[in-house]
């Protein structure tokens, strides 16, 4: 009866007798702790001090409680909350709840708050310092006042961009599970975004070319969000690939994309700049991750642009692929389903 009951519980559960031996373990527990643990002393399977101490207390007639049990894996650790409870004088039961994702989410939130605080503190500190100087030593110095106001404007603009990107990221994450249904013509949108950034490109000495915009390819998309994706990618290519003097936006119809299980369209933004070291590529879409922090801030970057792109592409059920080699430029390709 007990074995049948335990088999129906999806989480790992172990029953330990008064002799400190494991009497029963359901299939998830056997997969977690080992196939041959039944009949053996519990300390051969459970070696983490917090869990052992809690089991000892319960077997000695004490109260139950909770402890953490960490299993080290090849790519990441798995964390369990172990609830140990007495079994009416017949031993103890242990239930293992996987809380890895909960702890990971909590860590991400903590890191996010810390990063936002750091990103805002730097320009705020600068602004407060210049305000104090303008109220004191530079009160009657027109040249210093003009110079400080220019710097203050730049720092305030940077804060404004950061707040704007944070709001965009929040909106995208809130809508990520709702797929857009409006039809958007991708070629016209790419031409429009390229035209908007033409002034920035000219100032940087870069030419933007759009290839394949005459195909009249429509995709289900949120036009504002897709505009933001193209704007972020093209602007990044202009800013960080300016040494290549040319940025290409290439639109290609894909008859079949295995990852999308159907036809799609790929929009690739290609620069011929200095490229990105391969070690950075897997982390480029992380919030606030920068290859060169000082350079990014000097160019007005917030460290959130590619994170926003990733979430928007996810909402559109698409794929983002980043390819780059040092000295050979970069290619950021977004593939979207046609239906």
Secondary structure, DSSP 8 states (H G I E B T S, - for coil): -HHHHHHT-SS-EEEE-TTSBEEEE-HHHHHHH-TT-TTSBGGGT---HHHHHHHHHHHTT---EEEEEEE--SSS-EEEEEEEEE-TTS-EEEEEEE-HHHHHHHHHHHHHHHHHHHHHHHHHHHHHHHHHHHHTTTTT-HHHHHHHHHHHHHHHHHHHHHHHHHHHHHHHHHHTTS----EEEHHHHHHHHHHHTHHHHHHHT-EEEEESGGG--EEE--HHHHHHHHHHHHHHHHHHSGGG-EEEEEEEEEEEETTTTEEEEEEEEEE-SS---HHHHTTTTSTT--SSHHHHHHTT--S-HHHHHHHHHHHTT-EEEEEEETTTEEEEEEEEE--
